């Protein structure tokens, strides 16, 4: 798994080292740049940790969201705004972006799902790499997500997000290569990108065993003690 590559520079959960390893092996685009889309809510905008800062400083990453259209290149964590990115020229770069990362508390799953759907609708290649934040208390086999809502009334932090399996089910063109040590971030690399760059024989880029991400003590505790508190709440099944 990816634990041995984990390293913290500006990220919160050692995502920096994993992302460095990925992009050390993927070529720059023809403009000698890498492009990202990073969608965050107000809570994550205020946090000192940032999964992109290290890549911006050291790996020539550029925000693909037009600053003239969206202040500071930030997009609200709502499906409508993601759709606008594609319909009103909000993206500066029409080729595949290198990295999509979403930190929107409850709507992460629906934002990523919408982004992938819009890529298909507008005949754009989806991102090369996607980093997801999943709710590990849901375990390895449930494929569920909380309902999409603009205004959250339930402040139960156990009742949030989506399961890792739900992400695997909507990212069928991607290889799930693993998670960070604390089982919060999952890493997906587009299958054709792996093949094109002859990385299919690199152990790092192999399909990971989902069960491994749920073997950590903190995760086991969450599944046994926190999941029962929200088991009877409404979860949407993701096929």
N, C-alpha and C positions, 0 to 999 in steps of 0.2 A: 504493500500500500504506500500512501504518499507521506506518511509521518516523517520519514527520514529526510524529506526535502523541505519540510516546514521550517519557515524562518520569519521572524517578525522584524520588519523595518518600519513601516507606517501602518500596517494592518493590525487588526485586533486579535486574530486567531491564526497567525502564522501562514496566512495565504500568500504572503510575499515570495517566500522561497519556492513554492509550487508554481506560481505564475512565472517567476523568473526561469525556471526549468522549461516550462512549456514554450515560452517565447524565445528562449535561446535556440530552440530547434525549429521554429517557424520563421520563414523569410519575411523581410520587410516588403511592403507593396512597392509599386513602381515609383511612387513619390518619396520613397525612403522614409516613410512614416508608418505609424500604427494608429488606428482610430478606435475610439471606445465610445460606448454609451453607458453612462452611469446614472441611474435613476434612484433618487433617495427621498425619503420624507424629511420633515423638519427635524425630527428626533435624530436621524442619522447625519443630517447636515451639520448639526451642532457638536457631534462627537469628535474628539481629537483623533480618533483612528480613521484611516482612509485606505481602502483596498487598492485605490488607483494611484495614490501620490507617489509611491516608489516607482511605478511604471512611467509616470509622467516625467519624473526627474531623471531617470536613468535609462529609459527604453524608448524614448521618442514617441510617447503616446500623446495623441491630440484628441480633444473632445470633438466628436462628430456632429454634435448638436449646434445649430446656428445660434450664436449669441445675440444676433439682431432680432431673431424671432423669439427666443427664450432667454430671459435675463440670466447672465452668467452660465448659460448652457444647461440650466436646470429645468427639468420637466416634472410637473406634478404627478403624484402617484395615482393617476386615474386613467382608465381605459381610453376615455375620449381624447386625452392629451397624447397618448401613444399613437392613436390613429391619426391625429393631426400631424405628427412628425412626418408621416408618409404622404399625406394629402396636400400639405401646404409648403413643401420644400424645407421642412425643419431640419433635414439631415444634409450636412455638407458633402458627404461622401457616399456615392451610390454603389460603390463596390462593397463587398462584404466588410463589415467592421470586424476588427480583431477580437474585441472583447465586449460582452454585454454583462453588466452586473446590476442587480436590483436589490435595494434594501428599503422596503416599504412596509415593514411590520406585517400587516394583514393581507396586503394585495400583491405581494411579490409574485405569487404563482400566476395570478390573472394578468399581471403586466407582462411577464415573460411569454405567456401563452398568446396574448394579443400581439406582441411584437413578432413572434414567429408567424402568426396568421397573416399579418400585414406584409411581411416579406413575400409570402406566397401570393397574396392578392396583387401586389405591385411588381411581381416577377423579379424580386431582389434576392440575392443569395443571403441566407441567414448568417448570423455571426459565426466566426471561426471557433470561438471559445465562449462558454457561458458559465458563470459562477452563480449558483443558487444558494439561498438560505432556506433550509427546510426545518420542519418541526420534528425533532428526533423522538419525542415521546410517542409518536404515532407508530413507531416500529418499522421494520423492513418490508412488511408484506401488505399493509393497508395502502390503498391508492385513493386518498381522499384530500379534500381541501375545504377550508372554511368558505362560506358564500362570499361573493364579491359585494362590497358595500363601500360607499364613499364616506359615510359617517358611522364610525364604530360606537355602539352603545355599550358593548360588553367589554370590560377592561380586564377580563380573565386572560392572563398571559399564556395559559396553557391552551386556550382556545384560539389558536392563531395559525396562519400560514398553511402549508401543505406538506404532505409526506414526501420522502425521497422517491418512493415508487411512483407517485403522481407525476413528478418531474420526468422520471424515466419514460413514462407512458406518453408524454407530449413531445419528448425530444428523441423521437425514434431514429432520426438521422444522425444522432450523436452517440459517441462512446462515453459512458460514465467511467471515468478513470479513478475516482476515489474521493475521499473527504479529508478534511483537516482532523487533527488529533482529537479535537473537542466535539467532532461530529455535528458541526453547524453548517459548514459550507461544503457543497458538492461541486465537482468540476466535470464539465462536459466539453468534449472536443469533437468537432464535426468529423464524421467517419471518412468522408472523401478527402478532407485535409490531411488526415493521418496517412491515408494511402498515397496521396499525391506526393507527400514529403518522405515517403518510404520509412514511416515510423511504426508501421504495423508489427515490426519485429522487436521494437523497443518495449521492454517490460513495463515501463512507465505508462505507455499509451494503450495498454490492454484493458479490456472490459473488467471492471473491478467487481468483486463479490460484495453485494450490498450488505449482506449479513455482517461483514467485518466492521462496518461503520456503527454497528449497534452493540459492539462487544465491550465498549469502554464503561468503566464503573459509573460515571455520571449519567451516561445514557441508560444503562440498565436501571438505575435508580429512578430516572424520569419515567421510564415505561411502566414501572411497577407501582410508583407512588403518585405520579401526576396524571397519567392517562385515565385512570378510573374516575377522576374528578370531572372529566369532560366527555367521557365515553358516550353519554346519553344526549349530548348536544347534537345539533344538526350539522352533519358533514356531507359534502357533495362527493359522490363517487366519480372518480376520473378513470375513464377507459383508455 
